[in-house]
Amino acid sequence: MVLLVVTGGAEVLDAGGLRAITLTKGERRTFRVPDLEKVTGNTGRCIEEGLDGEEAGSLYVEALCGGVRTTVAWKKDGARVQLLVCAEDAAGELLPLRKALQGELRAHRGVTACVRNGRVELWGWVRKDADLQRMLGLERKHPGKVRNFVELVEAGAVE
């Protein structure tokens, strides 16, 4: 479960959480993680992450260019929060479609839509097969314009 609270502009992420966001080039976001110990990143060269030196228990992610990266925030008790960042290319004429899809994904905090590779890509995680089928349905609904990269994870896979 992802606990979402906004405090001072920083979204709060809690253990076991799966969160996916879209950033544009040059955009930076800060997240608070209670009892944050360290931050590690997986793949991707265009997105930086790290501990935010200005606010204890916070991490930042920043998009330098288009790409996808998974960041893991480790809590002092060993629990983790996974954050997928998709830094989009110039959105152009695909921006309205991306915004519409992002609106449809609002209930799925672990999934985001972003413009990459000349299409709108869906990235992130869901815990129910029905939700994965919904993502695949969005891809079928917009052939050639939407590509699904959402993965199904087991309920206890990140706790």
C-alpha positions as a Markdown table, in Angstrom:
| # | Residue | x | y | z |
|---|---|---|---|---|
| 1 | Met | 0.0 | 0.0 | 0.0 |
| 2 | Val | 1.2 | 3.5 | -0.8 |
| 3 | Leu | 0.5 | 6.2 | 1.7 |
| 4 | Leu | 0.2 | 9.5 | -0.1 |
| 5 | Val | 0.3 | 12.7 | 1.9 |
| 6 | Val | 1.5 | 16.1 | 0.8 |
| 7 | Thr | 3.6 | 18.0 | 3.3 |
| 8 | Gly | 5.5 | 21.1 | 2.3 |
| 9 | Gly | 5.3 | 20.1 | -1.4 |
| 10 | Ala | 6.8 | 16.6 | -0.8 |
| 11 | Glu | 4.7 | 13.5 | -1.3 |
| 12 | Val | 5.1 | 11.0 | 1.5 |
| 13 | Leu | 5.8 | 7.4 | 0.5 |
| 14 | Asp | 5.5 | 4.5 | 3.0 |
| 15 | Ala | 7.0 | 1.0 | 3.1 |
| 16 | Gly | 5.7 | -1.6 | 0.6 |
| 17 | Gly | 4.8 | 1.2 | -1.8 |
| 18 | Leu | 4.9 | 1.2 | -5.5 |
| 19 | Arg | 4.9 | 4.6 | -7.0 |
| 20 | Ala | 5.4 | 5.7 | -10.6 |
| 21 | Ile | 5.7 | 9.3 | -11.9 |
| 22 | Thr | 6.4 | 11.2 | -15.1 |
| 23 | Leu | 8.9 | 14.0 | -15.2 |
| 24 | Thr | 9.9 | 16.4 | -18.0 |
| 25 | Lys | 13.6 | 17.2 | -18.7 |
| 26 | Gly | 14.9 | 19.5 | -16.0 |
| 27 | Glu | 12.1 | 18.7 | -13.5 |
| 28 | Arg | 12.9 | 17.6 | -10.0 |
| 29 | Arg | 10.6 | 16.1 | -7.3 |
| 30 | Thr | 11.1 | 15.5 | -3.7 |
| 31 | Phe | 9.5 | 12.7 | -1.6 |
| 32 | Arg | 9.5 | 12.1 | 2.1 |
| 33 | Val | 10.0 | 8.6 | 3.4 |
| 34 | Pro | 9.6 | 8.0 | 7.2 |
| 35 | Asp | 12.8 | 6.5 | 8.7 |
| 36 | Leu | 14.7 | 6.8 | 5.4 |
| 37 | Glu | 18.2 | 5.2 | 5.5 |
| 38 | Lys | 19.5 | 5.1 | 1.9 |
| 39 | Val | 18.5 | 5.4 | -1.7 |
| 40 | Thr | 19.6 | 3.1 | -4.6 |
| 41 | Gly | 18.9 | 3.3 | -8.3 |
| 42 | Asn | 18.4 | 0.6 | -10.9 |
| 43 | Thr | 19.2 | 1.2 | -14.6 |
| 44 | Gly | 18.8 | 4.4 | -16.5 |
| 45 | Arg | 21.4 | 7.2 | -17.0 |
| 46 | Cys | 19.1 | 10.2 | -17.5 |
| 47 | Ile | 17.5 | 10.3 | -14.1 |
| 48 | Glu | 19.4 | 11.2 | -10.9 |
| 49 | Glu | 18.3 | 10.3 | -7.4 |
| 50 | Gly | 19.6 | 10.7 | -4.0 |
| 51 | Leu | 19.1 | 11.9 | -0.4 |
| 52 | Asp | 17.8 | 15.4 | -0.2 |
| 53 | Gly | 20.4 | 17.3 | 2.0 |
| 54 | Glu | 17.9 | 20.1 | 2.7 |
| 55 | Glu | 15.2 | 17.9 | 4.4 |
| 56 | Ala | 15.9 | 14.9 | 6.6 |
| 57 | Gly | 14.1 | 11.7 | 5.5 |
| 58 | Ser | 13.7 | 13.0 | 1.9 |
| 59 | Leu | 14.9 | 11.9 | -1.4 |
| 60 | Tyr | 14.9 | 13.6 | -4.8 |
| 61 | Val | 14.6 | 12.5 | -8.4 |
| 62 | Glu | 15.6 | 14.7 | -11.3 |
| 63 | Ala | 15.2 | 14.2 | -15.1 |
| 64 | Leu | 18.2 | 15.1 | -17.1 |
| 65 | Cys | 17.0 | 13.5 | -20.4 |
| 66 | Gly | 14.4 | 11.0 | -21.5 |
| 67 | Gly | 14.6 | 7.6 | -19.8 |
| 68 | Val | 13.2 | 5.2 | -17.2 |
| 69 | Arg | 14.7 | 4.4 | -13.9 |
| 70 | Thr | 13.6 | 2.6 | -10.8 |
| 71 | Thr | 14.7 | 4.1 | -7.4 |
| 72 | Val | 14.5 | 2.1 | -4.2 |
| 73 | Ala | 14.2 | 4.0 | -0.9 |
| 74 | Trp | 15.4 | 1.8 | 2.0 |
| 75 | Lys | 14.0 | 2.4 | 5.5 |
| 76 | Lys | 16.0 | 1.8 | 8.7 |
| 77 | Asp | 13.9 | -1.4 | 9.4 |
| 78 | Gly | 14.9 | -2.9 | 6.0 |
| 79 | Ala | 11.5 | -2.2 | 4.4 |
| 80 | Arg | 11.6 | -0.5 | 1.0 |
| 81 | Val | 9.6 | 1.8 | -1.3 |
| 82 | Gln | 10.0 | 1.5 | -5.0 |
| 83 | Leu | 9.7 | 4.6 | -7.2 |
| 84 | Leu | 9.7 | 4.3 | -11.0 |
| 85 | Val | 10.5 | 7.6 | -12.8 |
| 86 | Cys | 9.8 | 8.0 | -16.5 |
| 87 | Ala | 11.4 | 11.1 | -17.9 |
| 88 | Glu | 9.6 | 11.9 | -21.1 |
| 89 | Asp | 10.9 | 13.1 | -24.4 |
| 90 | Ala | 9.4 | 16.2 | -26.0 |
| 91 | Ala | 5.7 | 15.4 | -25.9 |
| 92 | Gly | 4.5 | 17.4 | -28.9 |
| 93 | Glu | 1.2 | 16.2 | -30.4 |
| 94 | Leu | 1.1 | 13.2 | -28.0 |
| 95 | Leu | 0.7 | 15.4 | -24.9 |
| 96 | Pro | -3.1 | 15.4 | -25.0 |
| 97 | Leu | -3.2 | 11.6 | -25.2 |
| 98 | Arg | -0.7 | 11.3 | -22.4 |
| 99 | Lys | -2.7 | 13.6 | -20.2 |
| 100 | Ala | -5.9 | 11.8 | -20.9 |
| 101 | Leu | -4.3 | 8.4 | -20.2 |
| 102 | Gln | -2.7 | 9.8 | -17.0 |
| 103 | Gly | -6.2 | 10.8 | -15.9 |
| 104 | Glu | -7.5 | 7.3 | -16.5 |
| 105 | Leu | -4.6 | 6.0 | -14.4 |
| 106 | Arg | -5.2 | 8.2 | -11.4 |
| 107 | Ala | -6.4 | 5.3 | -9.3 |
| 108 | His | -3.2 | 3.3 | -10.1 |
| 109 | Arg | -0.5 | 5.2 | -8.2 |
| 110 | Gly | 2.0 | 2.5 | -9.3 |
| 111 | Val | 1.5 | 3.3 | -13.0 |
| 112 | Thr | 2.4 | 6.4 | -15.1 |
| 113 | Ala | 2.1 | 7.4 | -18.7 |
| 114 | Cys | 4.9 | 9.3 | -20.5 |
| 115 | Val | 5.9 | 10.2 | -24.0 |
| 116 | Arg | 9.0 | 8.2 | -25.2 |
| 117 | Asn | 10.1 | 6.8 | -28.5 |
| 118 | Gly | 7.4 | 8.6 | -30.5 |
| 119 | Arg | 4.5 | 7.1 | -28.5 |
| 120 | Val | 2.8 | 7.1 | -25.0 |
| 121 | Glu | 4.4 | 4.4 | -22.9 |
| 122 | Leu | 2.7 | 3.0 | -19.7 |
| 123 | Trp | 5.2 | 2.1 | -17.0 |
| 124 | Gly | 4.9 | 0.7 | -13.5 |
| 125 | Trp | 3.4 | -2.0 | -11.5 |
| 126 | Val | -0.1 | -3.4 | -10.6 |
| 127 | Arg | -1.0 | -6.2 | -8.1 |
| 128 | Lys | -4.1 | -7.5 | -9.9 |
| 129 | Asp | -4.4 | -9.3 | -13.2 |
| 130 | Ala | -7.6 | -7.3 | -13.9 |
| 131 | Asp | -5.5 | -4.1 | -13.7 |
| 132 | Leu | -2.9 | -5.5 | -16.0 |
| 133 | Gln | -5.6 | -6.4 | -18.5 |
| 134 | Arg | -6.9 | -2.8 | -18.3 |
| 135 | Met | -3.4 | -1.5 | -19.2 |
| 136 | Leu | -3.2 | -3.9 | -22.1 |
| 137 | Gly | -6.7 | -2.7 | -23.2 |
| 138 | Leu | -5.4 | 0.9 | -23.3 |
| 139 | Glu | -2.6 | -0.3 | -25.6 |
| 140 | Arg | -5.2 | -2.0 | -27.9 |
| 141 | Lys | -7.5 | 1.0 | -27.8 |
| 142 | His | -4.7 | 3.2 | -29.3 |
| 143 | Pro | -2.7 | 1.0 | -31.7 |
| 144 | Gly | 0.7 | 2.3 | -32.6 |
| 145 | Lys | 0.3 | 5.3 | -30.2 |
| 146 | Val | 0.4 | 3.5 | -26.8 |
| 147 | Arg | 2.8 | 0.8 | -25.5 |
| 148 | Asn | 2.4 | -1.1 | -22.3 |
| 149 | Phe | 5.4 | -1.9 | -20.0 |
| 150 | Val | 3.4 | -2.3 | -16.8 |
| 151 | Glu | 4.3 | -5.4 | -14.8 |
| 152 | Leu | 2.2 | -7.6 | -12.5 |
| 153 | Val | 3.7 | -8.1 | -9.1 |
| 154 | Glu | 2.5 | -10.3 | -6.2 |
| 155 | Ala | 0.9 | -8.5 | -3.2 |
| 156 | Gly | 3.8 | -9.4 | -0.9 |
| 157 | Ala | 6.6 | -8.9 | -3.4 |
| 158 | Val | 7.9 | -5.5 | -2.1 |
| 159 | Glu | 7.1 | -5.7 | 1.6 |
